[in-house]
């Protein structure tokens, strides 16, 4: 897929890259670095479909403004601000600290 070809880190990189698609159904692709030239591939891309994508975002938009069905052009999302303290807590999760799966 596009993710596994275009988003994989270059050979020799020490971290994987993750591609997330949030559509009707969300999908996640875990992309390991490309193998060194002439070397066998020891880690292959992994993927999963964790479930509903925009459904919960649409429900949230409707809860905030019942006249809206969805966040047209992301206007509502762009009007917000990042809670830096909460973001720092989330980024301490052990999975964000790993260099591979």
Protein Blocks (a to p, Z undefined) as FASTA:
>chain_A
ZZlmmmpccehiabdcddddddfbdcdddddddddehiacfbdcddddfbjfklmmmmmm
mmmmmmbfbdehhlmmmmmccdfklmmmmmmpmklmpcbZZ
